[in-house]
Amino acid sequence: MKPLHQSWYIIPLLFLCAYAHAAIIGPSELSSQSKNCIECHKKENPSLYQQWGNSKHFRGNVGCYECHKADKSDKDAFEHYQSTISIIVSPKDCARCHEKEVKEFTESHHSKAGRILGSLDNVLAEVVEGSDYLKTPAFPNGVSSAAANGCWQCHGSQVKVLPDGKLDPATWPNTGIGRINPDGSEGSCVACHSRHSFSVEQARNPDNCGKCHMGPDHPQKEVYEESKHGIAFKANKHKMNMDSPKWIPGEDYSAAPTCATCHMSATKKQGVTHDVGMRISWNNRPVMSIRPEVSDAKMGLAGANVPWQVRRENMKDVCTSCHSKPWVNNWYVQYDSLIELYNKKYAEPGKKLYAAAKPLLKPVKFGNKLDFIWFELWHHEGRRARHGAAMMGPDYTHWHGTYEIAKHFYVKYIPELEKLIEKGKKSEDPKKQAAADKLQKLLNETLEHKDHKWFINKMDPGEKAAREKAAKEFKARYSK
C-alpha cells in the first residue's frame, strides 16, 4: 500500500483533468466574427449580451456567428457586416454540436407539432374564429391573426422568406416547438431552451412547459400544480439543485419531480432523452387514446418500433426513485382503467354516433351545433380527464373531466342527436329518412348498453338494489 503522502492528490487531480478537458471542447477562443457581433450587440441589445454572457456557450467560446452563420445558398441567408448569417437558428444548425439531442428531438412528436397547420384545430383558428385581416407580403390575401398569434406560437409556423431575405411578419417571430424552418428542418430548440442563455435550469422548470401545455384542452401545467408532485415542487424548489449539470433523482435531488424529471431527464439507469414520447404508454391526444407506437407509425417516426411496454418500463424507472414497485404498478392499474372507461363508455360510441349523424348535418365543418358538442367532448373534456389521470390530478380527472363529459354526453349530445333524427324522419329526402332511421337504431343500441342503461331508467335490478343498500348504510353511519 502506498504511503498517504504519495497518493492523496490523485483523486483531485483526476477531477482537475476532467474539468480541463471539458473546458476545451469548444473553440479555443472566440471567433473574430463573433467578436465583431459583440461590438454592436453589447450596445444595442445589452440584455441579450448579458444572457449570452451567463451561458455555457459563452464559456465554450461559442458566440453569435457560430450559431447564426449561413451559406449563401440558404433561403434566409443575408449579408450582415461582411458575414453571411440567418436570423433563424434551426435544429439543423444546433446539430453541428448537439447531434444526439437533435436526432432525438427530430424523432419526437414535439418536432412535428407544426403539422397542425392542416388539422381541424387550425380550421377553427383560420376560418371559424378568424378572418383575413392580417395581410403581409407572403399572405397578400390575408390570413387569420387568431392562428398567427395563437396556434402557430405553440405549434410553430411555416416561416416564409421574402425575396429580399427578410422573414414575413405573419410567420416570424415564432418559437413554436414544431416550427417549419426555411432549411426544411422541423422544430425549434429555443421553444424550451430560451435564447440567449439556453438555461438548463429554466428548461427543467415546469413553467417552461406551461407556455403550451395548459388551457382547456391540455391543462398539464394546471394538473401538475394540483398534484402531489406539483405541491412538493412548490414547497421545496430551493432544494431541487435545478442548475446542477448532473441532475439525477435520488442523487442530486429528491424533493419532487418536474415535467423534465419524468419525461426527459436522466435517472440512474437512463440517460437524458429529447424524445418526450419514450416514457409515455398512452397517447391521449386523439378522439380515442391509442398506444404511442401507433401514432408514431402514422407520422413515420422511429418510435413505431418502440412498444408501449418498453416506454412504460422507462417511466417506472423514474417513478421508483421515490415510490415502491407495488405502488407504481397499482397506480398504473388505476390509470389504465380510466382510459378504458373513457374509450369504451364515451369515445367509441360517441365517434360512431357522430359518423352516423353526418348525412343529417350541413357539410360545413363546425357549421352544426353537434360539431361543437362532439369536438369539446373529446378534444377538451376527454383530454382533461385522461391527462388528469395520467398526472394524478383528481379534480381535473373528475370535475373538469369525466363529470363534464357525462353531463354534455347526456344533456347536450344525445338531445341534439334526437333532434337530428326527428328532423330527418320528417324530411322529404329518402336518403335523410334512411340516415335518421340508421342513427335512431344506433342510438337505441348505445343506450341499451350496460354503461348507459341508467339514463333510460333500465339500470340492472341487482345494481340498483346494491346502490340503495349502500345509500341506507351511508345515512345510518353519518346521521347519528
C-alpha positions in Angstrom: 0.0 0.0 0.0 1.4 3.4 -1.0 2.0 6.0 1.8 -0.7 8.6 2.1 1.6 11.4 1.1 2.2 9.8 -2.3 -1.5 9.3 -3.3 -3.6 11.9 -1.5 -3.6 14.2 -4.6 -4.6 11.6 -7.2 -8.4 12.0 -6.9 -8.5 15.8 -7.0 -6.0 15.7 -9.9 -8.4 13.4 -11.9 -11.2 15.9 -11.3 -8.9 18.8 -12.5 -8.0 16.9 -15.6 -11.7 16.1 -16.4 -12.6 19.8 -15.9 -9.7 20.9 -18.1 -10.8 18.5 -20.8 -14.4 19.8 -20.6 -13.3 23.4 -20.9 -11.6 22.9 -24.3 -14.5 21.1 -26.0 -15.5 24.3 -27.8 -13.2 26.6 -29.8 -10.0 27.7 -28.1 -11.1 31.3 -28.4 -14.0 33.4 -29.6 -14.0 33.8 -33.4 -13.3 37.2 -35.0 -16.8 37.2 -36.5 -18.4 36.8 -33.1 -16.2 39.5 -31.6 -17.4 41.8 -34.3 -21.1 40.9 -33.5 -20.5 41.7 -29.8 -19.1 45.2 -30.5 -22.6 46.2 -31.7 -25.0 44.0 -29.8 -23.4 44.8 -26.5 -24.6 48.3 -27.0 -27.8 47.7 -29.0 -29.1 44.7 -27.1 -27.4 44.7 -23.6 -29.8 42.1 -22.1 -29.2 39.7 -25.0 -25.5 40.2 -24.5 -25.8 39.6 -20.7 -27.8 36.4 -21.3 -25.2 35.0 -23.6 -22.5 36.0 -21.1 -24.1 33.9 -18.5 -24.4 30.9 -20.8 -22.4 27.7 -21.3 -22.0 28.9 -24.9 -20.0 31.9 -23.7 -17.8 29.7 -21.5 -17.2 27.4 -24.5 -16.3 30.3 -26.9 -19.5 29.7 -28.9 -20.7 33.1 -30.0 -23.2 34.8 -32.3 -21.6 33.7 -35.5 -21.1 30.1 -34.6 -24.9 29.7 -34.3 -26.1 32.2 -36.9 -23.7 31.6 -39.7 -25.2 30.5 -43.0 -24.4 29.5 -46.5 -25.1 32.0 -49.3 -27.4 29.4 -50.8 -29.7 29.2 -47.7 -33.1 30.7 -48.4 -33.0 33.0 -45.4 -29.3 34.0 -45.7 -28.2 37.6 -45.9 -25.1 39.7 -45.7 -24.6 41.5 -42.4 -21.3 43.4 -41.8 -19.2 41.2 -44.0 -20.7 38.0 -42.6 -23.3 35.7 -44.2 -25.9 34.9 -41.5 -29.5 33.9 -40.9 -31.8 35.1 -38.2 -33.3 31.6 -37.5 -31.1 29.1 -35.7 -32.8 25.8 -36.6 -32.3 22.3 -35.2 -30.1 21.6 -38.2 -27.8 24.4 -37.0 -27.8 23.2 -33.4 -26.9 19.7 -34.7 -23.5 20.9 -35.6 -22.7 20.5 -31.9 -25.7 18.7 -30.4 -26.2 15.9 -32.9 -27.6 13.3 -30.4 -30.1 15.8 -28.9 -31.3 17.0 -32.3 -31.8 13.5 -33.6 -33.9 12.5 -30.6 -35.9 15.7 -30.8 -36.4 15.3 -34.6 -37.9 11.8 -34.0 -40.3 13.1 -31.4 -43.9 14.5 -31.6 -42.6 17.8 -30.4 -40.8 18.5 -33.7 -43.9 17.6 -35.7 -46.3 20.0 -33.9 -46.3 22.3 -36.9 -48.3 19.8 -38.8 -51.3 21.2 -37.1 -51.4 23.7 -40.0 -53.6 21.2 -41.9 -55.7 20.0 -38.9 -59.2 20.5 -37.6 -57.8 22.8 -34.9 -56.4 25.1 -37.5 -59.7 25.3 -39.4 -61.1 26.7 -36.2 -58.5 29.4 -35.9 -58.3 30.3 -39.6 -62.0 30.1 -40.5 -64.4 29.8 -37.6 -62.6 32.2 -35.3 -60.6 34.2 -37.8 -60.7 36.4 -40.8 -58.3 37.7 -43.5 -57.4 41.0 -41.7 -53.7 40.1 -41.3 -52.2 40.9 -44.7 -48.4 40.6 -45.3 -46.2 40.1 -48.4 -46.4 36.3 -48.0 -50.2 36.5 -47.4 -51.5 39.3 -49.7 -55.0 37.9 -49.5 -54.8 37.8 -45.7 -54.5 35.2 -43.0 -56.1 34.8 -39.6 -54.3 36.6 -36.8 -56.0 34.2 -34.4 -53.9 31.4 -35.9 -50.7 33.6 -36.2 -50.9 34.8 -32.6 -52.4 31.6 -31.1 -51.9 28.2 -32.6 -48.7 28.9 -34.5 -46.9 30.3 -31.4 -47.0 27.0 -29.7 -47.2 24.5 -32.6 -44.9 26.5 -34.9 -45.5 28.5 -38.1 -44.2 27.7 -41.6 -41.7 30.5 -41.8 -41.9 32.4 -45.1 -38.8 34.0 -46.5 -39.4 37.1 -48.7 -37.4 37.9 -51.9 -35.1 40.3 -50.0 -34.2 37.6 -47.4 -36.4 39.1 -44.7 -38.9 37.0 -42.8 -42.6 37.5 -43.3 -44.1 39.1 -40.2 -47.1 36.7 -40.1 -44.7 33.8 -39.6 -41.9 35.5 -37.7 -41.1 36.0 -34.8 -42.0 32.4 -33.8 -40.6 29.9 -31.3 -43.3 27.2 -31.8 -41.8 23.8 -31.0 -42.8 22.4 -34.4 -41.8 25.4 -36.4 -41.2 24.6 -40.1 -37.9 26.3 -40.9 -36.6 27.6 -44.3 -33.9 25.0 -44.3 -36.6 22.2 -44.3 -36.0 21.2 -40.7 -38.9 20.9 -38.3 -38.8 22.2 -34.7 -37.3 24.9 -32.5 -34.8 24.2 -29.8 -35.4 27.6 -28.2 -39.0 26.7 -27.5 -37.6 25.1 -24.4 -34.0 26.4 -24.2 -34.8 30.1 -24.4 -32.2 32.3 -26.0 -29.6 33.5 -25.4 -28.8 31.9 -22.0 -30.2 28.5 -23.0 -30.5 27.8 -19.3 -30.9 24.1 -18.3 -32.4 25.3 -15.1 -35.2 27.1 -17.0 -35.8 24.1 -19.2 -36.2 21.9 -16.1 -38.8 24.2 -14.6 -42.5 23.2 -15.0 -43.4 26.8 -16.0 -41.3 26.4 -19.1 -43.6 23.6 -20.4 -46.6 25.7 -19.3 -46.3 28.0 -22.3 -48.1 25.4 -24.4 -49.2 22.6 -22.1 -52.1 24.5 -20.4 -55.6 25.5 -21.1 -59.0 23.8 -21.6 -57.8 21.1 -24.0 -54.4 20.0 -22.5 -54.0 21.5 -19.0 -50.9 19.6 -18.0 -49.4 22.5 -16.1 -52.6 23.1 -14.1 -52.9 19.3 -13.4 -49.3 19.2 -12.3 -49.8 22.1 -9.9 -52.8 20.3 -8.4 -50.9 17.1 -8.0 -48.8 16.0 -5.0 -45.8 16.3 -7.4 -46.5 20.0 -8.1 -47.3 20.7 -4.4 -44.0 19.2 -3.4 -42.1 21.1 -6.0 -43.5 24.5 -4.9 -42.7 23.8 -1.3 -39.2 22.5 -2.0 -38.0 24.3 -5.1 -35.0 25.6 -3.2 -33.8 22.0 -2.6 -34.0 20.9 -6.2 -30.5 21.9 -7.5 -32.1 22.9 -10.7 -28.9 24.3 -12.1 -26.8 21.2 -11.5 -25.0 19.9 -14.6 -25.8 16.3 -13.4 -29.4 16.0 -12.4 -30.4 12.5 -11.3 -33.3 11.9 -8.8 -32.1 10.2 -5.7 -28.6 11.6 -6.2 -28.8 15.3 -7.0 -32.3 16.0 -5.8 -35.2 14.1 -4.1 -37.8 16.7 -3.0 -40.1 16.5 -6.1 -40.2 15.6 -9.8 -40.8 18.2 -12.6 -42.0 17.6 -16.1 -38.4 17.2 -17.2 -37.8 14.6 -14.4 -40.5 12.3 -15.7 -40.3 12.8 -19.4 -36.7 13.7 -20.3 -34.1 13.9 -17.6 -31.6 11.2 -16.6 -32.0 8.6 -14.0 -29.5 6.1 -12.5 -30.3 3.8 -15.4 -31.3 6.1 -18.2 -29.7 9.0 -20.0 -31.3 12.3 -20.9 -33.7 12.0 -23.8 -35.1 14.7 -26.1 -37.9 12.4 -27.3 -40.6 13.1 -24.8 -42.6 10.1 -26.1 -40.2 7.5 -24.9 -41.7 7.3 -21.4 -45.5 7.5 -22.2 -47.6 4.4 -22.6 -50.8 6.1 -23.9 -51.2 8.9 -26.5 -54.2 10.8 -25.1 -54.4 13.4 -27.9 -56.8 11.6 -30.3 -60.5 11.0 -30.0 -59.7 7.7 -28.5 -56.5 7.0 -26.6 -54.0 4.9 -28.6 -50.6 3.4 -27.9 -47.8 5.8 -28.8 -46.1 3.4 -31.3 -49.4 3.5 -33.3 -49.3 7.3 -33.6 -45.5 7.2 -34.3 -46.1 4.8 -37.1 -48.8 7.2 -38.6 -46.2 10.0 -38.5 -43.4 7.9 -39.9 -41.3 8.2 -36.7 -38.7 5.8 -35.4 -40.8 5.3 -32.3 -43.0 3.0 -34.3 -40.5 0.3 -33.3 -40.6 1.0 -29.6 -43.6 -0.8 -28.0 -45.5 0.9 -25.2 -44.4 -1.7 -22.7 -40.8 -0.6 -23.1 -41.8 3.0 -22.7 -43.8 2.2 -19.5 -40.8 0.5 -18.0 -38.8 3.6 -18.8 -41.3 5.7 -16.8 -41.5 3.1 -14.0 -37.7 3.5 -13.7 -38.3 7.2 -12.9 -41.1 6.5 -10.5 -39.2 4.0 -8.4 -36.7 6.7 -7.3 -39.5 7.8 -4.9 -42.1 5.0 -5.0 -42.1 1.3 -4.4 -42.8 -1.1 -7.3 -46.2 -2.2 -5.9 -47.2 1.4 -5.5 -46.2 2.2 -9.1 -47.9 -0.9 -10.5 -51.1 -0.2 -8.6 -51.2 3.4 -9.9 -50.9 2.1 -13.5 -53.9 -0.1 -12.9 -55.9 3.0 -11.9 -54.7 5.0 -14.8 -55.4 2.3 -17.4 -58.9 1.8 -16.0 -59.7 5.5 -16.6 -58.5 5.2 -20.2 -60.7 2.1 -20.7 -63.7 3.9 -19.1 -63.3 6.9 -21.4 -62.6 4.9 -24.6 -65.4 2.4 -24.1 -68.2 4.4 -22.5 -67.8 7.7 -24.4 -65.3 7.8 -27.2 -66.1 4.7 -29.1 -69.9 5.1 -29.1 -69.7 8.9 -29.5 -67.5 8.5 -32.5 -69.9 6.0 -34.2 -72.9 8.2 -33.4 -71.2 11.3 -34.9 -70.3 9.4 -38.1 -73.9 8.1 -38.4 -75.2 11.7 -38.0 -73.0 13.1 -40.8 -75.7 12.7 -43.6 -78.1 14.7 -41.5 -75.6 17.6 -40.9 -74.7 20.6 -43.0 -71.5 19.7 -44.8 -69.5 22.6 -43.5 -67.1 21.8 -40.7 -68.3 23.5 -37.4 -71.4 24.6 -39.2 -73.6 22.5 -36.8 -74.2 22.6 -33.1 -73.3 18.9 -32.9 -69.9 19.6 -34.3 -69.0 21.8 -31.4 -70.6 19.5 -28.8 -68.6 16.4 -30.0 -65.4 18.4 -30.5 -65.4 19.6 -27.0 -66.4 16.2 -25.6 -63.2 14.6 -26.8 -60.9 17.5 -27.5 -61.5 19.4 -24.3 -63.3 17.3 -21.6 -62.0 13.9 -22.8 -58.4 15.1 -22.8 -58.7 16.8 -19.4 -60.0 13.6 -17.8 -57.2 11.5 -19.4 -54.4 14.0 -18.7 -55.7 14.4 -15.2 -55.5 10.7 -14.5 -52.1 10.5 -16.2 -50.6 13.2 -13.9 -52.5 12.4 -10.7 -54.8 15.5 -10.7 -58.1 14.2 -9.2 -60.1 17.4 -9.7 -59.1 17.6 -13.4 -59.9 13.8 -13.8 -63.3 14.2 -12.3 -64.9 17.7 -12.1 -63.2 19.1 -15.1 -63.1 15.7 -16.9 -65.5 12.8 -16.5 -68.2 15.0 -14.9 -68.1 17.4 -17.9 -68.0 14.5 -20.4 -71.0 12.8 -18.8 -73.0 16.0 -18.4 -72.6 17.0 -22.0 -72.9 13.5 -23.4 -76.3 13.0 -21.8 -77.8 16.6 -21.8 -76.3 18.0 -25.0 -75.0 15.3 -27.3 -77.9 12.8 -27.1 -80.6 15.5 -27.2 -79.0 17.1 -30.3 -78.9 13.6 -32.0 -82.6 13.1 -31.2 -83.4 16.5 -32.8 -81.5 15.5 -36.0 -83.3 12.1 -36.0 -86.7 13.8 -35.7 -85.9 16.3 -38.4 -84.5 13.6 -40.7 -87.6 11.5 -40.4 -89.8 14.4 -41.4 -87.6 15.2 -44.4 -88.9 14.5 -47.9 -85.5 13.2 -48.9 -85.4 9.4 -48.7 -81.7 9.4 -48.0 -82.2 11.6 -45.0 -85.0 9.4 -43.8 -82.8 6.4 -44.1 -80.0 8.1 -42.3 -82.3 9.1 -39.5 -83.6 5.5 -39.1 -80.0 4.2 -39.0 -79.0 6.8 -36.4 -82.0 6.0 -34.3 -81.1 2.3 -34.3 -77.6 3.0 -33.3 -78.6 5.5 -30.5 -81.1 2.9 -29.1 -78.3 0.2 -29.1 -76.0 2.6 -27.4 -78.4 3.5 -24.6 -79.3 -0.2 -24.1 -75.6 -0.9 -23.2 -74.9 -1.5 -19.6 -73.0 1.7 -19.3 -75.9 3.9 -20.3 -79.0 1.9 -19.2 -79.4 4.1 -16.1 -80.2 7.0 -18.5 -83.3 5.3 -19.9 -84.3 4.0 -16.4 -83.2 0.4 -17.1 -80.5 0.0 -14.5 -79.8 -3.6 -13.7 -82.1 -4.5 -10.7 -79.1 -6.1 -8.8 -77.0 -2.9 -9.2 -80.0 -0.7 -8.3 -80.6 -2.7 -5.1 -76.9 -2.6 -4.2 -76.8 1.2 -4.6 -80.0 1.6 -2.5 -78.4 -0.6 0.3 -75.2 1.5 0.2 -77.2 4.7 0.5 -79.1 3.4 3.6 -75.8 2.3 5.2 -74.3 5.7 4.5 -77.2 7.6 6.1 -77.2 5.3 9.1 -73.5 5.8 9.6 -73.5 9.6 9.4 -76.9 10.6 10.6 -76.1 9.9 14.2 
